[in-house]
């Protein structure tokens, strides 16, 4: 187990001959800490720098600037094998010429561990991963999910493994196996208390695996927090929209007197809200989650009239796309609410559920 820290990490793939002012950085000025024994996710859109960060941690890449610390020790100059950090890749890495037992035993045999001890450790690992009945099976008989379990097993079987990095481990897994494998990954982390960093562009995978989620955009750290914190208190409009299904409603507005003024309606606010906004009267961005929007089929005092333009059915709930002259919002509602496309509805926005952003930063 290990605490992993990134201090001032920046990395460019440009050669040293490129002037500093012309260099493009894959990641910039990253300061991230993952506690010992924690379940973490590194989340962001494709191309944001996630895999670069993982490769810097494992030692496959030397950062242009900054340090990697494991339990307080600077491991930046160390080779990958010296860091004792295991990595599980998108595509399962297994040896087709070996059976499951020999695949799991391979790292221990490389360490010259006695065969009796290897047998005991392989059986323990197989039990954790539900592979006991497959130990004699040839790899060619297995599906991708079982192969990925073997990759995970090889990463955790060594006692000296300090941390496990998982790079989009469900990418090639059949959808019918994804949920079970994701639960197994989390179960293994809970049981062994090994520090794990799960890299993904899929918010559902990140939020269901990790206690702590780090969001990266364009190589920069945007926010780090629990799934609840990211959902309820997004640091920026990007996170508000990126986290959640559907994402947060975002509308431009200004504060005029005691109301938020939108392009085609206004919303009165309390004096307390007005005080929180302070001098940030212009250039505000209003955010509210679709699931906390209140709708009514009859006119309500203080509610804003919208027209339902699209209804998306999910089985458990419906997502309404609601339009005015130039404003559009989404509302997530119960199946029991009697509404059809084309209906006029009245929408209320609970003030205690509002998020307001100024210069791309959350202020309320």
C-alpha positions, 0 to 999 in steps of 0.5 A, a space after each residue: 500500500 502507498 500514498 501517491 503524490 504528484 508535485 508540480 507535474 507538467 509534461 510535453 511531448 515536444 523535443 527540447 529543441 522547441 522553444 518554451 513559448 511554443 511548447 504544447 503541454 499534455 498536462 500542466 502544473 498538477 498537484 494531486 495526492 491519493 491517500 494510502 489504501 484509497 479507491 480513486 478515479 482519474 476522470 476526464 474526456 478523451 485526450 485530456 491527459 489521463 493516460 499521460 498521468 498514469 504513465 508518469 506515475 508508473 515510470 513509463 514517462 519521465 515528467 518534463 517538470 515535477 516530482 512523483 512521490 510514493 510514501 513521501 519518497 521521490 521515485 521520479 528517477 526510478 525505473 518502473 520495476 523499482 517503483 512496485 506499481 502495477 498497471 492494468 491496461 485497456 486490453 487484458 495482458 495474458 499469456 495464451 500459452 499458459 493456463 490461468 494458474 501459471 498466468 497468476 503464478 508468473 510474477 511470483 516465479 520471476 521473484 523466485 518464490 518457492 512453489 509451495 508458497 506460489 500455490 497458496 498465493 495463487 489459490 488465495 488470489 483466485 478465490 478473491 477474483 472468483 477464478 478458482 474453477 478456472 485455474 486449469 483452464 487455457 486462456 483461449 477458453 476465457 472471455 475478456 472479463 475473465 482475462 481482465 481478472 487475471 491481469 488484475 490478479 497478477 497486479 495484486 498477487 505480489 506482496 510488495 505491490 504498492 499501488 495498482 493503476 487501472 487504465 480504462 479497464 472495461 473498454 473492451 469488456 462485453 456490456 453484459 459483464 461490465 457491471 460484474 467486473 466493476 463491482 469485483 474491482 471495487 470489492 478487491 480494493 475494499 478487501 485488500 486496501 491497496 491504493 488504486 487509481 482508476 482512469 476512465 472517461 466514463 463518469 458512471 464507472 468513476 463515481 461507482 468505483 471511487 471514494 475520491 474522484 479527480 477531474 482533468 480537462 485539457 491537462 489541468 486539474 479542475 476539481 477533486 472530491 467525493 462523488 457527492 461533492 462533485 455532483 452537489 458542488 461542482 467547481 465549474 460549469 464544465 463539471 456541472 455538465 460533465 457529472 450527472 445524467 443528464 448533466 446540469 442545466 446551464 443558462 447565462 444570466 445577470 443579477 438585476 435588482 433582486 432577480 436573476 435576469 435571463 434572456 426571456 424570463 426572470 427569477 426573483 432571489 432572496 436578499 441572502 442570495 443577493 448578498 452571496 453574489 456580491 458584485 458579480 452581477 454580470 456574466 453569471 452562469 446559472 446551474 440547476 440539476 434536472 432532478 431538482 427542477 420542480 414542474 407543475 401542469 397548472 400555473 403556479 405563483 412564481 413558476 416559469 412557463 415552458 413547453 415540453 418539446 421532447 420526452 425521453 423514456 428510461 423506464 425508471 423516470 422520464 427526461 423532459 426537454 422544455 423550451 421557451 423563446 430562447 431558453 431550454 432546460 431538462 427536467 427529470 421527472 417521475 413516470 406518474 406525472 401526466 405530461 405529453 410532448 407539446 404540453 405547457 408546464 410551469 417550472 420552479 427552481 428551488 433557490 437552495 438547489 441553485 449553483 451560480 458561476 462567475 468567470 467559470 468558477 462556482 460562487 454559490 
